[in-house]
Amino acid sequence: MKAQPKASHFIDGKWHEDSAGEVIEVTYPGTGEVIARLHAATPAVVDAAIASAERAQKDWARMQPVERGRILRRAVDIIRDRGAELAHLETLDTGKPIQETEVADWPSGADALEYFAGLAPTLTGETIPLGGDFAYTIREPLGVCVGIGAWNYPSQIACWKAAPALSTGNAMVFKPSEITPLGALKLAEIFIEAGMPAGVFNVVQGRGAVGAALSTDPRVAKVSLTGSVPTGEKVYAAAAAGMKHVTMELGGKSPLIIFDDADLESAIGAAMLANFYSSGQICSNGTRVFVQKGIKERFLARLAERTGTILAGDPLDPATQFGPLITADQHVKVMSYIAKGKEEGARLICGGAAGNEGPLFVQPTVFADVTDSMTIAREEIFGPVMAVLDFETEEEAIARANDTQFGLAAGVFTADLARGHRVIGQLEAGTCWINAYNLTPVEMPFGAVKASGLGRENSKAAIEHYTQVKSVYVGMGPVDSPY
């Protein structure tokens, strides 16, 4: 039990346990070893967490925004001071190589907390002159917000949701994925150490039933989910029944379009990052790589060569570049998609088998000659499987890229920036890149269209989803009434 926390939950500023809840075993994907044993939240635990948040929220909202920002900023300093320790925990929780978790997970979470800590004191209303009378607006917090996290970036997601919510005066009850429950508990502990009042940020564990209980509680004003499309549909429907605010960041099958004038090495590097980073377990990955026919074979040859140099191995080894999948179920799922690709006639360029570094490894896999109707081109795999499709014209690439229910992300590589902007302007996706991929600075909104979700995380845009505007009309003279 090398990562056993003090208790399963963190409620009202302290550790909280209820052993009556269902047992949740946390395994290290690198070896399959059980590293922690927790309990799912019982109804009593859920009630205690929401009640704690409800009690704390009003006082937290009355605090000056700059003081809330100071507390968040102290949490940022703690996170950065303990970067090595937190990265080690994240690798144990997720199986991602430590060279990733040292730079991408907690660090990006700290960036979000720092950004919103500085932004909150700048938020103001406006005055509206109306002749003798006038009106003004006030931006107010929503109240108690629920965050439901995914397992691929558990600590980053906890910070991405907490930062805009807490900085604007809301309280939050956060439920991490039952597969990766450890980072959120550490974040709650850090917030208390930084001086945050008890109850402002609470963590409860559990599976779908706990998420449903949180999403339907009448004391909750907003639900923010990162997860799959089917889960999002369920949570959205539950929240709608109570007229709750929602942010949904769901799945994708995003297109990455590479024109024949693109810088080949940069395009290949981006395609590899968009399919193999975090073992392909990223919602915004560009898993449909459209390559213009003129460079297709050169692209594939060089891609296979570079993919062959990826170093898979022990995630705790700083030299490791590629780790295991998260669970045995996910491994079975990804291997079934690889088998489907072969069965449906896609040309295997490299990979295509389980890795021998451990039970949950899959080789970085590239299929070429993929057609739009193939299963691997239609469904989200969430593993290191790249589908390369070829195209001839710009118009063809746009039409085929948009032929999906998903709309999370898209990318274009070209030396012609006019074409880059023109193509991006026609792609149906919420987060896009030109000559880059999967860079998500906190200053830029992140979100989706179509079935991939709604609402935005990060940037000033997130403030709209964690606050509401109150309008106040001020009469400066006698009331003109016909009665």
C-alpha positions in Angstrom: 0.0 0.0 0.0 2.7 2.4 -1.0 0.3 5.2 -1.8 -2.4 4.7 0.8 -4.0 8.0 1.9 -5.0 8.8 5.4 -8.7 8.2 4.5 -10.9 7.8 1.4 -12.5 11.3 1.5 -11.7 14.9 2.4 -14.6 16.7 3.9 -14.9 20.0 5.8 -11.2 20.5 6.0 -10.3 17.0 7.3 -9.9 13.4 6.3 -13.1 11.4 6.4 -13.7 7.6 6.3 -16.7 5.4 6.1 -15.8 1.8 5.7 -19.4 0.9 4.9 -18.7 2.1 1.3 -17.8 -0.2 -1.5 -14.1 -1.1 -1.6 -12.1 0.6 -4.4 -8.7 -0.9 -5.1 -6.1 1.4 -6.7 -3.6 -0.3 -8.8 -0.3 0.9 -10.3 -0.6 0.2 -14.1 3.1 -0.3 -14.4 3.0 -3.6 -12.5 -0.7 -4.2 -11.5 0.3 -3.9 -7.9 -2.4 -2.6 -5.5 -1.1 0.6 -4.0 -4.1 1.9 -2.1 -7.5 0.7 -0.9 -10.4 3.2 -0.5 -14.1 3.2 0.1 -16.8 4.7 -2.1 -18.9 7.4 -0.6 -22.1 6.3 1.1 -25.2 8.5 1.0 -24.1 9.9 4.4 -20.7 10.9 3.0 -22.2 12.6 0.0 -24.6 14.5 2.2 -21.8 15.6 4.5 -19.7 16.8 1.6 -22.5 18.9 0.1 -23.6 20.2 3.4 -20.0 21.2 4.2 -19.7 23.0 0.9 -23.0 24.8 1.3 -22.0 26.1 4.8 -18.6 27.3 3.6 -19.6 28.8 0.3 -21.3 32.0 1.5 -18.4 33.1 3.7 -15.9 32.2 1.0 -17.9 34.3 -1.5 -18.0 37.3 0.9 -14.2 37.2 1.1 -12.4 39.8 -1.0 -11.4 38.3 -4.4 -7.8 39.3 -3.8 -7.7 37.3 -0.6 -9.2 34.3 -2.3 -6.5 34.7 -4.9 -3.7 34.9 -2.2 -4.9 31.5 -0.8 -4.9 29.9 -4.3 -1.5 31.4 -4.9 -0.1 29.9 -1.8 -1.4 26.5 -3.0 0.5 27.1 -6.3 3.7 27.6 -4.4 3.2 24.4 -2.4 2.5 22.4 -5.6 5.6 23.7 -7.3 7.8 23.2 -4.2 6.6 19.5 -4.1 6.8 18.9 -7.8 8.9 15.7 -7.6 6.7 14.1 -4.8 3.5 14.9 -6.7 4.8 13.7 -10.0 5.7 10.4 -8.4 2.2 10.0 -6.9 0.7 10.9 -10.3 2.7 8.2 -12.0 1.7 5.6 -9.5 -1.9 6.6 -9.9 -2.0 6.7 -13.7 1.0 4.7 -15.0 2.2 7.7 -17.1 5.9 8.0 -17.5 7.4 10.3 -14.8 9.0 12.4 -17.5 5.4 13.4 -18.5 4.0 13.9 -15.0 6.9 16.1 -14.0 6.1 18.6 -16.7 2.4 18.2 -17.8 0.1 17.2 -15.0 0.5 19.0 -11.7 2.4 21.8 -13.4 -0.5 22.6 -15.7 -2.8 22.4 -12.7 -0.7 24.9 -10.9 -0.7 27.2 -13.9 -4.5 27.2 -13.8 -4.7 28.0 -10.1 -2.2 30.9 -10.6 -4.1 32.3 -13.6 -7.5 32.4 -11.9 -6.0 33.6 -8.6 -4.9 36.7 -10.5 -8.0 37.0 -12.7 -10.6 36.9 -9.9 -9.9 40.4 -8.5 -10.2 42.0 -11.9 -13.8 40.8 -12.5 -16.3 43.7 -12.3 -19.8 44.6 -13.4 -20.8 47.5 -15.6 -23.0 50.6 -15.3 -25.7 51.2 -17.9 -26.9 54.8 -18.2 -30.7 55.1 -18.9 -31.3 58.8 -18.9 -32.1 59.9 -15.3 -32.2 56.3 -14.1 -29.4 53.8 -14.5 -28.7 50.1 -14.1 -25.6 48.1 -13.0 -24.6 44.4 -13.1 -22.9 42.3 -10.5 -21.1 39.0 -11.3 -22.0 36.4 -8.6 -20.9 32.9 -7.9 -23.3 30.0 -8.6 -23.0 28.3 -5.2 -22.0 24.7 -4.7 -20.4 23.2 -7.8 -19.7 19.5 -8.4 -16.6 18.5 -10.4 -16.4 15.0 -11.8 -13.0 14.0 -13.1 -11.6 11.6 -15.6 -8.7 9.1 -15.1 -6.3 10.3 -17.7 -5.3 13.7 -16.2 -6.8 13.4 -12.7 -4.8 16.1 -10.9 -4.8 18.5 -13.8 -8.6 18.2 -14.2 -9.1 18.7 -10.5 -7.2 22.0 -10.7 -8.8 23.0 -14.0 -12.2 22.7 -12.4 -11.3 24.1 -8.9 -9.5 27.1 -10.2 -12.3 29.1 -11.9 -14.9 27.7 -9.4 -13.1 28.7 -6.2 -11.6 31.9 -7.4 -15.0 33.3 -8.2 -16.5 32.4 -4.8 -18.0 29.0 -5.3 -17.4 25.9 -3.2 -16.8 22.5 -4.8 -17.4 18.9 -4.2 -15.0 16.9 -6.5 -15.4 13.3 -7.4 -12.3 11.9 -9.1 -12.4 8.8 -11.2 -12.5 5.7 -9.1 -9.5 4.5 -11.2 -7.2 7.4 -10.3 -8.5 8.8 -6.9 -5.3 9.9 -5.2 -4.3 13.3 -6.7 -7.5 15.1 -5.7 -7.1 14.1 -2.1 -3.6 15.6 -2.2 -5.0 18.8 -3.7 -7.6 19.2 -0.9 -4.9 18.7 1.7 -2.8 21.4 0.0 -5.7 23.9 -0.1 -6.1 23.6 3.7 -2.4 24.0 4.2 -2.6 27.2 2.0 -5.2 28.6 4.3 -8.4 27.8 2.5 -11.4 27.6 4.9 -12.7 24.2 5.7 -15.5 23.0 3.4 -14.7 25.1 0.3 -13.1 22.1 -1.5 -14.2 18.6 -0.7 -13.3 15.2 -2.2 -15.5 12.1 -2.3 -14.8 8.8 -3.9 -17.0 6.5 -5.9 -18.3 5.2 -9.2 -21.3 6.3 -11.3 -23.8 6.1 -8.5 -21.9 8.7 -6.4 -21.6 10.9 -9.4 -25.4 10.6 -10.0 -26.1 11.4 -6.3 -24.0 14.6 -6.6 -25.5 15.6 -9.9 -29.1 15.4 -8.8 -28.8 16.9 -5.3 -30.9 20.1 -5.1 -28.2 21.9 -3.2 -25.9 21.7 -6.2 -25.9 24.6 -8.7 -23.5 23.3 -11.3 -22.0 20.1 -12.6 -18.7 20.0 -14.5 -17.8 16.7 -16.1 -14.8 15.4 -18.0 -15.5 12.0 -19.3 -17.0 9.9 -22.1 -19.9 10.9 -24.3 -22.2 8.2 -22.8 -21.4 9.3 -19.3 -21.9 12.9 -20.3 -25.3 12.2 -21.7 -26.4 10.7 -18.4 -25.0 13.5 -16.2 -26.4 16.2 -18.5 -29.8 14.7 -18.3 -29.6 14.4 -14.5 -28.5 18.0 -14.2 -31.1 19.2 -16.6 -33.9 17.9 -14.4 -32.8 20.3 -11.7 -32.0 23.2 -14.1 -28.3 23.1 -13.1 -25.5 24.8 -15.0 -23.2 22.3 -16.8 -19.8 22.1 -18.4 -19.2 18.9 -20.4 -15.8 18.0 -21.8 -16.3 14.7 -23.5 -14.7 12.4 -26.1 -13.4 13.0 -29.6 -12.2 11.5 -32.8 -10.3 14.5 -33.9 -8.9 15.2 -37.4 -5.3 16.2 -38.0 -4.9 17.4 -41.6 -1.4 17.4 -43.1 -1.0 19.2 -46.5 1.9 18.3 -48.8 3.7 21.6 -48.2 3.9 21.0 -44.4 7.2 20.8 -42.6 7.3 17.0 -42.6 9.3 16.5 -39.4 7.1 18.8 -37.4 3.9 17.2 -38.8 5.2 13.8 -37.9 6.2 14.9 -34.4 2.8 16.4 -33.9 1.0 13.3 -35.2 3.0 11.2 -32.7 2.3 13.5 -29.8 -1.4 13.4 -30.9 -1.5 9.6 -30.7 1.2 8.3 -28.4 1.6 10.8 -25.6 0.1 9.4 -22.4 -0.2 6.1 -24.4 -2.8 7.7 -26.5 -5.2 8.3 -23.6 -6.1 11.9 -24.3 -9.5 13.1 -25.3 -8.4 15.7 -27.8 -6.0 13.4 -29.6 -5.8 13.8 -33.4 -6.5 10.1 -34.1 -7.6 10.6 -37.7 -4.5 11.8 -39.5 -5.4 13.0 -43.0 -2.2 13.1 -45.2 -2.2 14.6 -48.7 -1.4 11.8 -51.2 1.7 13.5 -52.6 3.6 13.0 -49.3 1.8 9.9 -48.0 4.5 7.3 -48.4 7.3 9.6 -47.3 5.2 10.5 -44.2 4.6 6.8 -43.4 8.2 5.7 -43.8 9.6 8.4 -41.6 6.7 8.0 -39.1 7.5 4.3 -38.8 11.2 5.1 -38.4 10.6 7.6 -35.6 8.0 5.4 -33.9 10.5 2.6 -33.7 12.7 4.7 -31.4 10.1 5.3 -28.7 11.3 3.9 -25.4 8.7 2.0 -23.5 9.3 0.7 -20.0 9.0 1.3 -16.3 7.0 4.5 -15.9 9.1 5.5 -12.8 12.3 5.4 -14.9 13.1 8.9 -16.1 14.2 7.6 -19.5 10.9 5.9 -20.3 8.9 7.8 -22.9 5.9 5.4 -23.2 3.9 3.7 -20.5 1.1 1.2 -20.1 -2.6 1.6 -20.5 -4.6 2.4 -17.4 -6.5 -0.9 -16.8 -6.8 -4.5 -18.1 -10.2 -3.6 -19.5 -8.8 -0.7 -21.4 -6.0 -3.0 -22.7 -8.6 -5.5 -24.0 -10.6 -2.7 -25.6 -7.6 -1.3 -27.4 -6.3 -4.7 -28.6 -9.8 -5.4 -30.0 -9.7 -2.2 -32.0 -6.3 -3.2 -33.4 -7.7 -6.6 -34.4 -10.7 -4.8 -36.0 -8.3 -2.6 -38.0 -6.6 -5.6 -39.4 -9.8 -7.4 -40.1 -11.3 -4.5 -42.0 -8.3 -4.2 -44.3 -6.2 -1.3 -43.0 -2.5 -1.6 -43.7 -0.4 -2.1 -40.6 2.6 0.1 -40.7 4.1 -0.6 -37.3 3.1 -1.9 -33.9 -0.2 -3.9 -33.8 0.6 -6.1 -30.8 0.8 -6.0 -27.0 4.0 -4.7 -25.6 6.3 -7.0 -23.6 7.2 -4.4 -21.0 4.3 -5.4 -18.8 0.7 -6.7 -18.8 -0.9 -3.4 -19.8 1.4 -2.3 -22.6 0.4 -1.9 -26.2 2.9 -1.1 -29.0 2.5 2.3 -30.6 0.5 1.3 -33.6 0.0 3.0 -37.0 -2.6 1.9 -39.7 -2.5 3.3 -43.2 -5.0 3.1 -46.1 -7.8 3.7 -43.6 -11.1 4.6 -45.0 -13.8 6.7 -43.4 -16.1 3.8 -42.8 -13.6 1.7 -40.9 -14.3 1.2 -37.2 -10.9 2.6 -36.2 -11.8 5.8 -38.1 -15.2 6.2 -36.5 -14.9 5.2 -32.8 -12.8 6.7 -30.0 -10.2 4.1 -29.1 -8.3 5.9 -26.3 -5.1 4.1 -26.9 -1.9 4.4 -29.0 -3.6 3.6 -32.4 -3.1 6.1 -35.2 -5.3 5.9 -38.3 -3.8 7.5 -41.4 -6.2 8.4 -44.2 -5.1 10.0 -47.5 -6.8 12.8 -49.4 -6.3 14.9 -52.6 -8.1 18.2 -52.2 -8.7 20.7 -49.4 -12.4 20.5 -49.9 -12.4 16.8 -49.6 -10.3 16.9 -46.4 -12.7 19.4 -44.8 -15.8 17.4 -45.6 -14.4 14.1 -44.4 -12.9 15.7 -41.3 -16.3 17.0 -40.3 -18.1 13.7 -41.0 -18.3 12.7 -37.3 -20.5 13.2 -34.3 -17.5 14.5 -32.4 -16.2 18.0 -32.3 -13.6 18.4 -29.6 -10.4 19.3 -31.5 -8.8 19.6 -34.9 -5.4 20.5 -36.4 -3.9 21.6 -39.7 -0.3 21.5 -40.9 0.6 23.7 -43.9 3.2 26.2 -44.9 0.4 28.3 -46.4 -1.0 30.2 -43.4 -3.9 31.6 -45.4 -5.0 28.0 -46.1 -4.4 27.1 -42.5 -6.8 29.7 -41.3 -9.3 29.0 -44.1 -9.4 25.3 -43.3 -9.6 25.8 -39.5 -12.5 28.2 -40.1 -14.5 25.4 -41.7 -13.7 22.6 -39.3 -16.4 21.7 -36.7 -14.3 21.6 -33.6 -14.0 23.7 -30.4 -10.3 23.6 -29.9 -8.0 23.9 -32.9 -4.3 24.2 -33.8 -2.3 25.4 -36.9 1.2 23.9 -37.1 0.9 22.6 -33.6 -1.2 20.1 -31.7 -2.5 19.4 -28.1 -1.0 22.6 -26.6 -3.5 23.8 -24.0 -2.2 26.9 -22.2 -4.5 28.1 -19.4 -4.9 31.4 -21.2 -6.7 29.7 -24.1 -10.3 28.4 -23.8 -10.6 24.6 -24.1 -13.9 22.9 -25.1 -16.0 21.3 -27.7 -18.9 21.4 -30.1 -21.4 18.7 -31.2 -21.4 15.5 -29.1 -18.0 16.3 -27.6 -19.5 18.7 -25.1 -20.4 22.2 -24.2 -19.0 25.0 -22.1 -15.4 26.0 -21.8 -12.6 25.4 -19.4 -9.6 27.7 -18.8 -9.2 31.4 -19.8 -11.6 34.2 -19.1 -14.3 32.1 -20.9 -14.5 29.7 -17.9 -15.7 32.6 -15.7 -18.9 32.6 -17.7 -19.6 29.0 -16.6 -19.0 29.6 -12.9 -20.7 32.9 -12.3 -24.0 34.5 -13.1 -24.9 38.1 -13.8 -27.3 40.0 -11.6 -28.9 43.1 -13.2 -30.0 46.0 -10.9 -32.2 48.8 -12.1 -32.0 52.0 -10.1 -34.9 54.5 -10.3 -33.8 58.1 -9.6 -37.2 59.7 -9.7 -40.9 59.2 -8.9 -42.6 56.1 -10.3 -44.7 56.8 -13.4 -47.7 54.6 -12.9 -51.1 54.7 -14.7 -52.8 53.3 -11.5 
